[in-house]
Amino acid sequence: MDLADVVPPYVAKPLELRPFRAVMLAPGRVGDPASARALARPYRDVAARLRQWIAQGRATADTAPAVYLHEYTAGGLTVRGLVGALEMSQRAETMADRAVWPHEAIHVERAGELADRMFQMDLNPAPILLVHHGDPELRALISDVSRTEPDWRYLDRTGQRQRIWAIRDEDVLARIGGLLADARLLLADGHHRYAAYLRLQEEHSGTPWDAGLAMLVDQDDTPLFLGAIHRTLPGTTLHDLAEAARAAGADVTVHPRQRALSALDSTHLVLTDGAEWHTVSPGRLDREAAVSWLHDHVLPRLPRPVDRIEHHHNVEEALTASSPTSPAVLLPSPDFEQVRALVESGGLLPEKATSFQPKPSLGVLMRPMTDA
């Protein structure tokens, strides 16, 4: 298996979120699959393509730099956060200095490909998502902004409802900066883009690449939903998987489908090949995440290494992909506090361990380097 095994460097405090002049796709094009053409190969033509789209009214460039408050609603969940250019040039030397905490390792080659792509595009096409427990004063400030009339409001092509405020007042920006300076942010989504930002900063120090586009979400204000990413394991069998779980000290019980699925909770996993169903109780999930227990204690005990690990963001998708030669492992949703505590104690989760949802539609806020 080709496993991610490199932890990207940690950005150091004080955290700084700079204003930038956003480029935005026109409301009717946000979330439209056809709009992806604006960001498609050849990547070196993307900057000119976006300028053409702006001239045609298919995109727009803001009039002046801002830190943006972006609120989006999808599937009944509302998320809002501050979007800005995150300063990346300072590296933490101690755990106490760390401002941004990745919770997964990355593939260096993939991060390099993303860095090359962004450099050719001259663009940060989408923000990474950072989650934290915000300062109450900052939460109140954001709440005050959200009660004013937004600068942009629309329903996009995916059904997400977008509201965006451009924050330009220097006093408000200074207050935001002071309240964020000591923040500790969990990297929720975009580990490879984050690593690409760091590589671009190192290669182009002293330029706009010293920063990368980021959205900061307060989990105490509008929390992102934290879901599991399930697995199917081509190259093994349900029997071997169940025996490996037993060898790792878990109780493994055969159940009918419905009872097994109803047992999927914070203390149980479910194994199935589509015909048989097993519930697994490791008895140690109060001390480690289920996905870590699977990777650290079960997979190494299989008689043959799995060919690869396939990832699925919902149970139905995993069950559809399961078979006698590719059993599924259904995992419970991780807990945000558990993930944060693990990471801040120096640990990591396996690759694709968490799914923070919902994510914003592509094209709402982009950061060009030519006017960063």
Buried (B, 14 or more C-beta within 10 A) or exposed (E): EEEBEEBBBBBBBBBBBBBBBBBBBBBEBBBBEEBEEBBEEEBEBBBEBBBEBBEEEBBBBBEEBBBBBBBBBBEEEBBBBBBBBBBBBBBBEEEEBBBBBBBBBBBBEBBBEBBBBBBBBBBBBBBBBBBBBBBEEBBEBBEEBBEEEBBBEBBBBBEBEBBBBBBBEEEBBEBBBEBBBEBBBBBBBBBBBBBBBBBBBBEBEEEBBBBBBBBBBBBEBBBBEBBBBBBBBBBBBBBBBBBBBBEBEBEBBEBEBEEBBEBBEEBBBBBBBBEBBBBBBBEBBEEBBBBBBBBEBBBEBBEEEBEEBBBBBEBEBBBEBBBEBBBBBBBBBBBBEBBBEBBBEEEBBBBBBBBBBBBBBBBBBBBBBEBB
